[in-house]
Amino acid sequence: MASDNSLILRDDRAKKNDPYGELKVFAGRSGTQLGEAICKYLELSLAKSEAVVFSEGNVFVRVLENVRGRDVFIVQGTDHPVNDNFIELLFWIDAFKRASATQVTAVIPYFSYAKGDKKDEPRVSIRARVCADCIEAAGADRVLTMDLHSPQIQGFFKVPVDHLYAMPVLTDYFRSKRIPDLVVAAPDVGFGKQAYKFGEVMDTPVVFGNKTRRGHDERAEMLDIVGNVRGKNVLIVDDFTISGGTLIEMAVGCKQRGAKDIYACVTHGVLAKGTAARLRSSPIKELVLTDTITHRYEPLPENCTVVSVARLFSEAILSIHRRESVSRLFDY
């Protein structure tokens, strides 16, 4: 009988004899839904943890499983409330490092402060750089994120950054719809390079909007559209939308120039209060978002569709854990 038990123990140890430590996926309060979806693909249970916000606003986090010698991934986005979720991410990283995890990877589906990537006005903070410094100081060994507002933000980190794109999921969705006479449209030149990739994958021409912002009120003004959209169906592509203003202005501009149906897709659908009504009454026939953001100020309008990027994140996590290349995820 003793011999049988020892065999069982040896079998159990063999299953967990991973040279990089047993894989553990945790999720903070803003990453629970996506974390569970990622674990479903990985055929793992989401690791146990808890986060509590005390009456005065302090955040308390606790790891409820042994992570000593484990390879830990913490899924925690920085959507609303942005500052609370960012501070919680730092506390999770610190908790795992103090509990002797072998490696801690911060999985940040939506890095909100990526918009603060430059000093384009006098006496302003480069907020993305400050956040990168904080994540490193907390003890993160690497970062896994998706569709940064500017890819150069990876250079703000001294630790490795794996930067995923939602484009494979979004292009698969629209290719399955077989929309005829399709043109890909970038609302500004800032997203132009990525729009070209969309066009290559979908084998369509690309047009560009010329927009300007005259203040910090999140309103965009479309000045012109470079390229022909007359008689075409248009797919507007961008990395994120907050008020929907840029997408709607571009859609209106395309309609005024003779376009037929207008579609749009963004990775991060932040959608501030009042955006649902604006999208509902806009010329956009369908707006496709991903599940990098779970917080919603209001229900999504009928012309919005959510697709999941959980499989992309799960494949990246597995590659990182096995010390394999993540570049295969960029073969569109």
Long-range contacts (C-beta under 8 A, 24 or more apart in sequence): 18-71, 20-71, 20-102, 20-103, 20-321, 20-322, 20-323, 21-69, 21-70, 21-71, 21-101, 21-102, 21-103, 22-69, 22-70, 22-71, 23-70, 23-71, 23-73, 23-317, 23-318, 23-321, 24-65, 24-67, 24-70, 24-71, 24-72, 24-73, 24-101, 25-72, 25-73, 25-75, 25-317, 26-63, 26-72, 26-73, 26-74, 26-75, 26-92, 26-96, 27-74, 27-75, 27-76, 28-61, 28-74, 28-75, 28-76, 28-85, 28-88, 28-89, 28-92, 29-76, 29-85, 29-88, 30-76, 30-77, 30-78, 30-79, 30-85, 30-88, 30-294, 30-295, 31-74, 31-75, 31-76, 31-77, 31-107, 31-109, 31-294, 32-294, 33-291, 33-294, 34-75, 34-77, 34-109, 34-291, 34-292, 34-294, 34-308, 34-309, 34-310, 34-313, 35-75, 37-291, 37-308, 37-310, 38-75, 38-310, 38-313, 38-314, 38-317, 39-314, 40-310, 41-310, 41-311, 41-314, 41-315, 42-314, 42-317, 42-318, 49-92, 51-88, 53-84, 59-84, 59-87, 59-88, 59-91, 60-91, 61-88, 61-91, 61-92, 61-95, 62-95, 63-95, 63-96, 63-99, 66-99, 67-96, 67-99, 67-100, 67-101, 68-99, 68-100, 68-101, 69-100, 69-101, 69-102, 70-101, 70-102, 71-101, 71-102, 71-103, 71-105, 71-321, 72-96, 72-101, 72-102, 72-103, 72-104, 72-105, 73-104, 73-105, 73-107, 73-144, 73-317, 73-320, 73-321, 74-104, 74-105, 74-106, 74-107, 75-107, 75-109, 75-313, 76-106, 76-107, 76-108, 77-108, 77-109, 77-110, 77-111, 77-112, 77-292, 77-293, 77-294, 78-108, 78-110, 78-111, 78-112, 78-113, 79-110, 79-112, 79-268, 79-270, 79-293, 79-294, 79-295, 80-270, 80-295, 80-297, 82-112, 82-113, 86-112, 86-113, 86-131, 86-134, 89-135, 89-138, 90-134, 90-135, 90-138, 91-138, 93-135, 93-138, 93-139, 93-140, 94-138, 94-139, 96-139, 97-138, 97-139, 103-141, 103-142, 104-139, 104-140, 104-141, 105-140, 105-141, 105-142, 105-143, 105-144, 105-317, 105-320, 106-135, 106-140, 106-142, 106-143, 106-144, 107-144, 107-145, 107-313, 107-317, 108-143, 108-144, 108-145, 109-145, 109-146, 109-292, 109-293, 109-309, 109-313, 110-146, 110-240, 110-268, 110-270, 110-292, 110-293, 111-145, 111-148, 111-153, 112-270, 114-148, 114-149, 114-150, 114-153, 115-149, 117-149, 117-150, 117-152, 117-153, 118-150, 128-153, 128-156, 129-156, 132-156, 132-157, 135-159, 142-320, 144-313, 144-316, 144-317, 144-320, 146-267, 146-290, 146-292, 146-309, 146-312, 146-313, 147-239, 147-240, 147-267, 147-268, 147-292, 148-239, 149-239, 149-240, 162-316, 162-320, 162-326, 164-309, 164-312, 164-313, 164-316, 164-326, 164-329, 165-194, 165-267, 165-330, 166-267, 166-290, 166-292, 166-309, 166-312, 167-194, 167-197, 167-198, 167-201, 167-332, 168-312, 168-329, 168-332, 169-290, 169-307, 169-308, 169-309, 169-311, 169-312, 170-198, 170-237, 170-265, 170-267, 170-288, 170-290, 170-307, 171-198, 171-201, 171-202, 171-332, 173-265, 173-288, 173-305, 173-307, 174-202, 174-235, 174-263, 174-265, 174-288, 175-202, 179-233, 179-235, 179-261, 179-263, 180-233, 181-231, 181-232, 181-233, 181-260, 182-232, 182-233, 182-234, 182-235, 183-207, 183-227, 183-228, 183-229, 183-232, 183-233, 183-234, 183-235, 183-259, 184-234, 184-235, 184-237, 185-209, 185-225, 185-227, 185-229, 185-234, 185-235, 185-236, 185-237, 185-250, 185-254, 186-236, 186-237, 186-238, 187-211, 187-220, 187-222, 187-236, 187-238, 187-246, 187-247, 187-249, 187-250, 188-246, 191-237, 191-238, 191-239, 194-237, 194-239, 195-237, 197-332, 198-235, 198-237, 200-332, 201-332, 202-235, 204-235, 207-234, 209-249, 209-250, 209-253, 211-246, 211-249, 211-250, 218-242, 218-243, 218-245, 218-272, 219-243, 219-245, 220-245, 220-246, 220-249, 221-249, 222-249, 222-250, 222-252, 222-253, 224-253, 225-250, 225-253, 225-254, 225-257, 229-254, 229-257, 229-258, 229-259, 230-257, 230-258, 230-259, 231-258, 231-259, 231-260, 232-259, 232-260, 233-259, 233-260, 233-261, 233-262, 233-263, 234-259, 234-260, 234-261, 234-262, 234-263, 235-263, 235-264, 235-265, 236-262, 236-263, 236-264, 236-265, 236-284, 237-264, 237-265, 237-266, 238-264, 238-265, 238-266, 239-266, 239-267, 239-268, 240-266, 240-267, 240-268, 240-269, 240-270, 241-266, 241-268, 241-269, 241-270, 241-271, 241-275, 242-270, 242-271, 242-272, 242-275, 243-272, 243-274, 243-275, 243-278, 244-271, 244-275, 244-278, 244-279, 244-282, 245-278, 247-279, 247-282, 247-284, 247-287, 248-278, 248-279, 248-282, 248-283, 248-284, 251-282, 251-283, 251-284, 252-282, 252-283, 254-283, 255-283, 261-285, 263-287, 263-288, 264-288, 265-289, 267-292, 267-309, 268-292, 268-293, 269-293, 269-300, 269-304, 269-306, 271-296, 271-297, 271-298, 271-300, 272-297, 273-297, 273-298, 276-300, 276-301, 276-304, 277-301, 279-303, 279-304
